[in-house]
Amino acid sequence: MKTLVDTLESQLSVNRAVAVLIVIALLFLIAWLVSRMATELARALVTRSERKRSRDGSVSDTGVIAGIRQRETAISLVSTSIRYVAFALALALALATIAGAQRVQTVVGASFVAIIIAFAAQRFLTDVIAGLLMFFEGWFRIGDTVAIDVLRVQGVVESVSLRSMTIRSITGETIHVPNSQVNALRVIPRGYREVEVEFFTRDLEGGEELVRKLAEIVPVGPTRFVRRLELVESEALDEDLFRIDAHCAVAVGREWLAEDLLPTLFKERAAEGLIVHGPIITYVDEEAQRSFARAIVARNRSAAKP
């Protein structure tokens, strides 16, 4: 750096302070260019993965989608890591340039800045360690719908870095969460809530027709009812008592559609006396049911052993 400063001072006929400022500006410009190149390369790789997935027609393949999300997460981490390294090197070289420029006062000033940076680096390193642990343990991937209950944050993970993660909420806000603040995190399967609607009626045909009518009027969309209400099962409990089971799905953050709007519509649109009991709203998940079923079987086998 000293040679470059000397060259600028002699070639441009400027004083040393201006030459030092020019060198520092060039250092941070190069760091910015490197970070931009890393970001653009990451975007290109993600776009390439998306195009390949479209050509292969594997949009519905859960394993392929999971693999692509994992690659996107890794690419995002690498690109942001390059950005941090580039600016850290630029800062270190800038401090070296300032320290080697002239006089004791400059050295003292650079040392003071270094002390401040050292204190700030403690929090940065905490975030970095937390980010690395979450990444290697596979807590989440880009595109996952997550909830951080302590911070009352939930939404879709849009990007991750060694220092923080960016979450897009259902209402559109972009939320930046430092990695060290993520003490616990919930990943919502498929990115929406599976809802089971159960009610009891004395008129089987009337109850099934009610489900079909409500399926036509509920608001449908990626931030509303993700899937319309559909009849799953009808069961005769007695000669004049039937249980009807229907399923639907709502977006995360729009649970009130299932908990409030749907029961209200059932009661308003049902003929008098049609619904004996319900509707009962329950959140369900197939993976959770299988896990609990395996746990019950294992527990029963252990209990049956002499």
C-alpha positions in Angstrom: 0.0 0.0 0.0 2.9 2.4 0.8 4.3 1.9 -2.7 0.9 2.7 -4.3 0.5 5.8 -2.1 4.0 7.0 -3.1 3.3 6.3 -6.8 0.0 8.4 -6.7 1.8 11.1 -4.8 4.5 11.4 -7.4 2.5 10.8 -10.5 -0.6 12.9 -9.7 1.4 15.6 -7.8 -1.0 15.5 -4.8 -0.1 15.6 -1.2 0.1 12.4 0.8 -3.2 12.7 2.6 -5.1 12.9 -0.7 -3.2 9.9 -2.1 -4.1 7.9 1.0 -7.8 8.8 0.5 -7.6 7.7 -3.1 -6.1 4.4 -2.2 -8.7 3.8 0.5 -11.5 4.7 -2.0 -10.0 2.2 -4.5 -9.8 -0.5 -1.9 -13.5 -0.2 -1.0 -14.5 0.1 -4.7 -12.7 -3.2 -5.4 -14.5 -4.8 -2.4 -17.8 -3.5 -3.7 -17.2 -4.9 -7.1 -16.2 -8.3 -5.7 -19.3 -8.4 -3.6 -21.5 -7.5 -6.6 -19.9 -10.2 -8.7 -20.4 -12.7 -6.0 -24.1 -11.7 -5.7 -24.7 -11.8 -9.5 -22.9 -15.2 -9.7 -25.2 -16.5 -6.9 -28.3 -15.3 -8.7 -27.1 -16.8 -12.0 -26.6 -20.2 -10.3 -30.0 -20.1 -8.6 -31.7 -19.1 -11.9 -29.9 -21.9 -13.7 -31.2 -24.4 -11.0 -34.8 -23.1 -11.5 -34.6 -23.4 -15.3 -33.2 -26.9 -15.0 -36.0 -27.9 -12.7 -38.6 -26.4 -15.1 -37.1 -28.3 -18.1 -37.0 -31.6 -16.1 -40.6 -31.1 -15.1 -39.6 -32.0 -11.5 -41.5 -29.2 -9.8 -43.6 -31.7 -7.8 -40.6 -33.8 -6.8 -40.1 -33.1 -3.1 -36.6 -34.4 -3.1 -35.5 -32.3 -6.0 -37.1 -29.2 -4.5 -35.4 -29.8 -1.2 -32.0 -30.3 -3.0 -32.4 -27.0 -4.9 -33.4 -25.1 -1.7 -30.3 -26.5 0.0 -28.1 -25.4 -2.9 -29.7 -21.9 -2.8 -29.0 -21.7 0.9 -25.3 -22.7 0.4 -24.9 -20.3 -2.5 -26.4 -17.4 -0.5 -24.0 -18.2 2.4 -21.0 -18.3 0.1 -21.8 -15.1 -1.7 -22.4 -13.2 1.6 -19.2 -14.7 3.0 -17.2 -13.4 0.0 -18.7 -10.0 0.6 -17.7 -10.0 4.3 -14.2 -11.1 3.4 -13.8 -8.5 0.7 -14.8 -5.6 2.8 -12.8 -7.0 5.8 -9.7 -7.1 3.7 -10.4 -3.6 2.3 -10.8 -2.3 5.9 -7.6 -4.0 7.1 -5.6 -2.6 4.1 -7.2 0.8 4.6 -6.1 0.8 8.3 -2.6 -0.3 7.2 -2.5 2.5 4.7 -3.6 5.1 7.3 -1.2 3.8 9.9 1.7 3.9 7.4 0.8 7.3 6.0 2.4 9.7 8.5 2.8 10.7 12.1 2.1 9.2 15.4 -1.4 10.8 15.6 -2.5 8.8 12.6 -1.3 5.6 14.1 -3.1 6.4 17.4 -6.3 7.2 15.4 -6.1 3.9 13.5 -5.5 2.0 16.7 -8.6 3.6 18.3 -10.7 2.6 15.2 -9.2 -0.9 15.5 -10.3 -1.1 19.2 -13.9 -0.1 18.2 -13.9 -2.6 15.4 -12.7 -5.3 17.9 -15.6 -4.7 20.2 -18.1 -4.7 17.3 -16.5 -8.0 16.1 -17.5 -9.8 19.2 -21.2 -9.6 18.3 -20.4 -10.3 14.7 -18.5 -13.5 15.6 -21.4 -14.6 17.8 -23.8 -14.2 14.8 -21.3 -16.0 12.5 -21.0 -19.0 14.8 -24.7 -19.3 15.3 -25.3 -19.1 11.5 -22.7 -21.8 10.8 -24.3 -24.1 13.4 -27.8 -23.6 12.0 -26.6 -24.2 8.4 -24.6 -27.4 9.2 -27.4 -28.7 11.3 -29.9 -28.0 8.6 -32.4 -26.0 10.6 -34.0 -24.4 7.5 -33.4 -23.7 3.8 -34.2 -20.7 1.6 -37.9 -21.0 0.7 -39.0 -22.6 4.0 -41.8 -21.0 5.9 -40.5 -20.5 9.5 -41.7 -19.1 12.8 -39.5 -17.6 15.5 -41.9 -17.5 18.5 -39.6 -15.5 20.8 -39.4 -12.6 18.3 -43.0 -13.1 17.1 -41.8 -13.4 13.5 -43.0 -15.8 10.9 -42.7 -15.9 7.1 -40.7 -17.3 4.2 -36.9 -17.3 4.4 -35.7 -15.2 1.4 -31.9 -15.1 2.1 -29.4 -16.2 4.7 -25.9 -15.0 5.5 -23.3 -15.8 8.1 -24.6 -12.8 10.2 -28.4 -12.8 9.7 -31.4 -14.2 7.9 -34.1 -12.3 5.9 -37.7 -13.3 6.3 -40.6 -12.1 4.2 -43.8 -11.9 6.3 -47.3 -12.6 4.8 -48.1 -8.9 5.0 -45.0 -8.0 2.9 -42.5 -6.8 5.5 -38.9 -7.8 5.1 -37.5 -8.8 8.5 -33.8 -9.1 9.2 -33.0 -11.4 12.1 -29.4 -11.7 13.5 -28.5 -15.4 13.7 -27.6 -15.1 17.4 -31.2 -14.1 18.2 -32.6 -17.4 16.7 -32.6 -19.5 19.9 -35.5 -21.7 18.6 -37.1 -21.9 15.2 -40.2 -23.8 13.8 -40.4 -24.9 10.2 -43.9 -25.2 8.9 -44.3 -28.2 6.6 -45.1 -27.3 3.0 -45.4 -23.7 4.0 -49.1 -23.8 4.9 -51.5 -25.2 7.6 -53.4 -28.4 6.9 -56.9 -28.0 8.5 -59.3 -30.7 9.4 -63.0 -29.7 9.7 -65.2 -32.2 11.5 -68.9 -31.8 12.3 -71.9 -34.1 13.2 -75.3 -34.0 11.4 -78.6 -35.9 11.2 -78.8 -35.3 7.4 -75.9 -36.9 5.6 -76.7 -35.5 2.1 -77.4 -32.0 3.5 -74.1 -32.0 5.4 -72.1 -33.1 2.3 -73.9 -30.5 0.2 -73.0 -27.8 2.7 -69.3 -28.7 2.4 -69.5 -28.4 -1.4 -71.2 -25.0 -1.2 -68.7 -23.6 1.2 -65.8 -24.8 -1.0 -67.1 -22.6 -3.7 -67.3 -19.4 -1.7 -64.1 -19.4 0.5 -61.4 -17.0 -0.7 -58.6 -18.9 -2.5 -55.0 -17.7 -3.0 -51.4 -18.1 -1.8 -52.1 -15.9 1.2 -55.7 -17.1 1.9 -57.1 -20.6 1.5 -54.3 -22.4 -0.2 -56.6 -25.3 -0.9 -60.4 -25.3 -1.0 -62.5 -27.3 1.4 -63.0 -30.9 0.2 -65.0 -33.8 1.6 -62.7 -36.6 3.0 -64.9 -39.0 4.9 -68.5 -39.5 5.9 -69.3 -42.0 8.7 -72.6 -43.3 10.0 -72.5 -43.4 13.8 -76.2 -44.2 14.2 -79.4 -44.4 12.2 -79.8 -40.7 12.3 -76.3 -39.4 13.3 -73.4 -39.0 10.8 -69.9 -37.6 11.1 -68.5 -35.6 8.2 -64.8 -34.9 7.8 -63.4 -32.3 5.4 -60.0 -30.9 4.8 -58.6 -27.6 3.5 -55.3 -25.6 3.9 -54.7 -22.0 4.9 -51.6 -19.8 4.6 -49.4 -19.3 7.6 -50.4 -16.1 9.3 -54.0 -16.5 8.0 -55.1 -19.0 10.6 -58.1 -16.9 11.4 -59.7 -18.0 8.1 -59.9 -21.5 9.5 -60.5 -20.6 13.1 -63.0 -17.8 12.7 -64.3 -17.4 9.1 -65.0 -21.1 8.4 -67.0 -21.9 11.5 -69.0 -18.7 11.0 -69.8 -19.7 7.4 -70.8 -23.2 8.5 -73.3 -21.8 11.1 -74.7 -19.2 8.7 -75.1 -21.4 5.7 -76.3 -24.5 7.4 -80.1 -25.1 7.5 -81.6 -25.0 11.0 -80.9 -28.2 12.9 -78.5 -29.5 10.2 -75.4 -29.4 12.4 -75.7 -31.3 15.7 -72.2 -30.5 16.9 -69.3 -28.6 15.5 -67.6 -27.7 13.3 -64.4 -28.7 15.1 -61.3 -27.1 13.6 -58.0 -29.1 14.0 -54.6 -28.5 12.5 -53.2 -31.8 11.1 -50.0 -33.1 9.5 -49.4 -36.5 7.9 -45.8 -36.7 8.9 -46.7 -35.9 12.5 -49.4 -38.6 12.4 -47.0 -41.1 11.2 -44.4 -40.2 13.8 -46.9 -40.4 16.6 -48.2 -43.7 15.2 -44.7 -45.2 15.2 -44.1 -43.9 18.7 -47.3 -45.5 20.0 -46.5 -48.9 18.3 -43.0 -48.8 19.8 -44.4 -48.0 23.2 -47.0 -50.8 23.0 -44.3 -53.3 22.0 -42.1 -52.2 24.9 -45.0 -52.6 27.3 -45.9 -56.0 25.9 -42.5 -57.4 26.6 -42.2 -59.5 29.8 
